[in-house]
């Protein structure tokens, strides 16, 4: 693959390349755009309640929740499990090192759980492992083409794109079914991901949405945590009456919008309700939760490793104030952060430094505030990485490594550069999960596939939703089609993860 052309394609979102990958991406976007247009015209989704409505799944009985809030810490770009939470044989950088012998590029360190090790550079997370459950056998399908956009869409919605209707993000499901504990606070907040001006932004928008549920259940997007406070206050110098008048004027503009004819009554009403919610927030003292500068200096400094670290602090403040679901991302931008197509080891060293202290501090802070037991914290990514294999054994996916070598001659070759879907790691804290527990395993030698208790995306979603008190079999009827909280209602909670 031509690296420069692929990078240009990513930067342009769609690009003009005729490579198979860019063709798939264009087809993907075209189908998603059609689904988005259909969502605008969709009427109110109806809950599937009776056996006849629920497509033979029977009546729905929701589980008793073990969590009231959920924080998803999203390691965007493909976090390599062998260089984070599932260390294998470590060989240090050495010119002439065969790539086939490279499994982990960081040595293993002990954790607070006897016999459980993770990678060097994550010492703070290692110290709180006794509060968490580590899944080492999460698996993903190849989906034909291993594109970040497709896999992120699949992970966040539970559905493989494209869909004939716009699939809701898992945060939107929680927003729609559970609402927010504090009616002033948005139920679904997305922190750290720019949706404008970055490569593949249109693909990211496709799943960062409430889908057919309507605008009121969609995310409040805060790409810059240190600027979140600005997003929830009226313009400087604007008096309250003028602010109220501007709100009324904006409503009239929405009512006269040319897009109105494309929207169903339900979607129009949902948009207006989302405006009501925004107005309440901007008029409420609860908006102080968005201002991380109000945090004591010692606490602020502990989180201030990066935008991600600031996002973890903001997430804690928002959950304290009644947010239901908060996602904090290291941000997906092609070839940056966890998207380690080259210079993998050096990039992972930087990412360790960005995520280690904030994640551990978040767990400590939630615990100190008596919130951890009822807050489910999840650390996850769209797939793992390997030095040799793209996808998993038997995959015919195109190899997207930017430079292919058999032996390491430069530091940029030292690292895990290929997308790997056969076995990845998920770390979970609080929310009713076991403490100091490891679930599943991957092979000690390549291929590093899950060999014990594999956990699919459907079953992981079922587990998350069960913890939040939502049945994995819950569904809505939309355009005459049943649509479930897990794909086709088939996800099954992994009960072995619960305390």
N, C-alpha and C positions, 0 to 999 in steps of 0.2 A: 504494500500500500504506500502511496506517496504521502509522506507525513505532512508536507507543507500544504498540499491540496486538502487533506483531511482536516487540518487545523483551520483552513479558510472556510471549509464547509461548516464546521462547528461554529465559527464566529458569525457566519451569515445565517445561522439556524438551518436554512434549507440549502443554500449554495447552488452552484451551477454544475457541479461535477456529475459525471455519468457513471461513477463507480457503483457497484451493487449496494454498498452501504448507504450512499446518499439517495439512491433510488428508493430503498426501503424507507429511509427517513422521510422523503417527500410523500410517499404513499401513506405513511403513518400519519403525517400532519394533515393530509387531505381528508383522510377518514375521520380524524379527530375534529376537524373543522365542521364536517357534516354532522357529526354527533352533537357538537356544541350548538349548531343552528337548530337541530331538532329539540334540544333541551329548552331553548328559548320558547318554542311553541308548545311545549308539553304542558298538559294540565296537571292538577294536583296528584301526586302519587298516593295510592291507597294502600294502607296496611293490609297485608295478607293475614287474615285472622281465622277463617274457618278452614276445615279440611279441603273443601272444594276449591277455595281460593289459593291455598298454600301448596298447590301442585302435589298433593298426596303426602306432604310432610306432616300433616296433622296440625292440631292447635299448638300454639307456641307458649311455652312456659319459660319465663326468664329466670336465670340463676340468681342466687343471692350474691350481690357484689362483694368483692373483697377489696375494691379500690374505688375511690370517689373521683380521682383525677389521674391523668396520664401525661407523662412527659416523654416524648420520643426524641432521643439524641441521635440524629441521622448523620452517619459517617458517609457523606455523599461522594460517589466516585468509585467505589469498590475497595473497601478496607480489607487488606490482606490478613487473613486469620493467622497464618504462620508467623507474621511479624507483629502480632498484637496479642490475641487471647488464646492461641493454640500453637505454641512454639514446637518446632520439630528440631531435627539435627541442625546445629549451628556451625557454620564454617565462616571464619572471618574473610574479609576482602584479601584477595591475593591474585596477582597477575597469573594467568594460566589456569585459574580455577575452572573446571568444567561446569558449564551451566546446569548440566543434568544432576550435579551433586549439590546444587544450591536449593535448600529447602527453607531455612530461616536465616535472615541476615542480622538477627539480634539474639544474644544469648538469653536463656530462660532465667527468671528470678523467682524466688519463693513468694508466696502470698500469705495472707492471714489464715488460709485454709491449709491444713497439713496435706502435703502431697499434691497440691495444685499449684502449677506455675504458669506465669504469663511472661511476656517479653520485657526485657530491660528497656527502661524509658517510661514505664508505666508503674513506677513505684508507689505513687499515691493511690492509684486504683487497686494495686495489689493489697494495700493496707485495709481496704473496705470490702474485699472479696467475701469475707465472712458474713456480710449482709446480703449477698446476692446469689442468684442462680445463673450459671454459665451454661448455655446451650452450645455445644461444639458440633452439632450435626444438622444445622440448618441447610436446606438444599433448595435450589431454584432450577427451573427448566431452562433450556437454551433459547426457547422461543424462536427458533429458526435463525435469527440474527441476534447476536449479543450486542445490543445497543443499550447504553445507559438509560436513554429515555424510555425504551420499552420495559426494561427491568424495573426502573423506578416507578413507572405507571403501575406495573403489576404488583409491586410490593405495597404501594400506598393505597391501592383500590381493591386488591385481591382479584382483579380481572385482567386478562391478557388483552392488550389493545390490538386493533381498534374495536370498539363496541358500537352497537347501533344506537345506544343512548349514552349520555355522558355519565360515567361511573363516578360516584361520590368517593372522596378521600375518606380514610377511616376516621379522621377527625370530624368530618362532616356527619358521619353516622352517629358519633357520640353527641354531636351538637343537636342533631335532629331528634334522636331518641331520648336523650337525657337532659338536654338543655344545660344551662350553667347554674351552679349553686348560687351564684350572685347574679341576679337578672341584669345588673348594670354591666357586668364584665362579659366580653365576648367569650363564647364557649370554645371557639377554635381559633388559635393564634399560631401563626407561622413566622419563625424568627430566623433571620440570617441569609435567606436566599433572595437574591435579586431576580426579578422577573422581567426586567427590561435591561437592554444594553449588554447582555451576555450571550455567549453561544448556547444554542438549543433552548432559548427562553420560551419559545412557543410550545415546545414539547413539555417543558416544566409546568407551564400554565395548564396544560391538558389534564393533569391530575391534581393540581393545587386548587381545588374547586369543590363546591358542594354538588356539582353535577345536577341531576334532575331534582334535587331537594329544594333548590332555590337559593337566592343570594343571601338570605338571612342566616343560613347555616354554613356559609362559606368562611374561609379564613380571613382574619385580619392579618395582613402581611406587613412585617416589620423587618426590612432587610438590614437595617443598621440599629442594633440595640441601643447604642448611645444617643440615638435620635428619636427613640420611641416616644419620649415625653412630648415632643413637638407634634406627633401625630394625633395626640388626644387632648390638645388644648385649642381653643379658638384663636384665630389670628391675633397677634400682638396688637394691643390698643383697641380692639373691637369690643364695644360695650354689649352687655347681655341682650338688650332689645334689638340692636342691629344684628347680632348673631341669630336671634330668633327669626327676624325678618328675612335674613339670607337663607335660612333653612326653608322657610315657606316658598321663597322664590325658586329655590332649587327644585322643590317638589313640583312646581308648575312647569319647570323646564323638562323634568322627567316625563310629566304627563303629556307634554307636547312633542316628545322625542319621536323622530321617524322610526326608531326601532320598536315603538310600542305596538305597531301592527303585527310585528313578528313574535310578540310575547303573549303567552296565554294570560288570562286573568290571574291565575295562580302565581305566575312568575312576576307579574306587575305588583301584586299585593306583597309578594315576598321581598321585592326590591324596596318597596315603601317601608315594610317592617324593619328591614336592615337599616334604613335611614333613621327610623325611630330609635333603634338601638344605639346607633352612632351618636345621635343627638343626646340621648340620656347619658352616655359615657362622657361626652365632652362637657356636660353640665354637672358632673358628679365629682366629689372628692376622691372617689376610687381611682381616678386617673393617676393619682400619685404613685400607684403601683408600677406605672410605666417609666418612672423617672429613677434610673439606677444611680444617679448622682446623689440621691438622698440616702444611699447606703453608707454605713460607717466606713471610713477609709480602709481599715484593716480588712474588712470583708470585701470591699470593692477591689482592692489590690490582689486579693487571693484569686479572684475570678478573671482579672484583667490580663489574660495571656493572649487574647485575640478577640475578634468579633464573636467567635464561638463561645469563648469564656464569658464574655459579657452577656451573651444570649442565655447561658446557663443561669446567671444571676437574675436576669430578667424573668426567666421561666419560673424560678423559685418565688419571686415576688408576685407574679401573676397567679400562680397556684394558691399562694397564701390568700390572695384577694378573691378567689372564686372562679378562676378559669377552669374549664373541664379538660381540654386537650391542648397541649402546647408542643409544637415541634421546634427543635433547635437544630440547625444544620451547620456542618463545616463548609457548606455551600458547594454545589456542583457547578463547576466551570470546566469545560473540556481541557484536559491536560494539566489541571491544577489540583492541589490538595491530594485527596486519596486517589485521584485518577493518575496513577503512577505509570505512565507509558515509557518513561525514561527517568534515570536518576532516582530509582525507587528507594534505595536505602536512605539517601540524604533527605528525600521528601518525607519518608516515614519518621525520621528523627525529628523533623520539624513538627509533624502532625502529633507525635507523642507529646511534645512539649506544649502544644496548644490544647490538647484534650485532657491530659492526665490530671492536673491539679483542679481544674474546674469541675470535672465529673466527680472526683472524690469529695470536693468541698460541697457540692450540691447534695450528695448523700448525707454527709455529716450535718449540714444545715437542716435538711428535712427531718432527720432523726432528732436533732436538738429541739426542733419545734413541734415534735410529736406528730409530724405529717407523713413520715415515711411509710408507716404501716398502711395508710390509706391512699398512698400515691404510687402508682406503677411507673417506674423509670425503665426505659428500654434503650439499649445501645445497639444499633443495627446498621446494616448497609445492604446495597442491592445484590452484591455477590462478593466473593473473595478473589484472590489472585494467586497465580502460580508462575514459576519461571519458564515452564515449557509448554503447558497445555492451555489451549483456548477452549473454554466450555467445560466439558467433562469427557471421560472416556467414550469414544464412539461418535463424538460430535464432529460435524463437518463445517462448523462455523469458521469464518475467515479469521485468520490470525491477525490481530490488530496491534501487535508489538511494533514499535516504530523502527527498531533496529534489531536484527536477528544475528546472534553470534553463538558459536559453540563453546568458546572460552572467553573468560573475562579478561579484558586488557585495559579497561578504563573503569573508574569509579561509577560512571553513569550506567554501566552494564550491571552493576551489583544491586540487585533488588528484584522484586516480583512484578512483572510487567504485563502479564496476560490475564484476561478475565477468566475466572474459574467459578463454575456454578455447582461443582460436585460436593462441596462441603464448606460452610462458613460458620461464623460464630455470632451469637446474640447474647448480650449480657442484660439481665433483668434484676431490678432491685424493688423491694417493697411490694405493696399492692397484693399481699397474700401469697407471694412466691416463697419457696423454701430459701433458707439462708445457708450459705456455705455449701451449695449443692452444684454438682456438675452433671449435666444430662447429655448423653450421647458421646460419640468419639469419631474421629477421622483416622484413617490409616497412618501409621508412623512413617511409611515410605511412600513415594510417589507411585500411583496417583493418590492424592490426599483426599479421597472421597469419604463420605460418611459411611461408617461400617457398623454403627450401633445406634439404634433409636433415631432414625432420621425424622426431621421436623420440616414439613412443607410450609409454604407461605399460607395455604388455606388453614392448616392446623395451628400455625402460630397466631394468625388472626383470630381464630376461634378461641384460643387461650386468652388473648388480650381482651376480646369482647366478653368472654365469660367472667374475667376478673372485674370488668366494668359493669357487670349485671345485665348484659345484652345477650340474648340467645344467638348462637351462630346460625340458627335456622330462621331467624326473623327475616321477613321479606316485605317488599312493596310491589304493587302492580303498577307498571308504568308502560303506557302505550300498549296495553293488553299483554304485557310480558312480565312474568315474575322475576324479580331482581332481589337477590339475598345479600345479607351482610357478609357471608363468605360465598365464594363462587358456587352457584347452584345449591346453596345451603348444605354443602357436603363437608365443610370444615368441622373437625372434631377437636375439642379442647384436649390438651396434653395434661391430664389430671396429675401426672407424676411431678409436675413442676410446682404444684400448690402445696403449701405447708399443711 
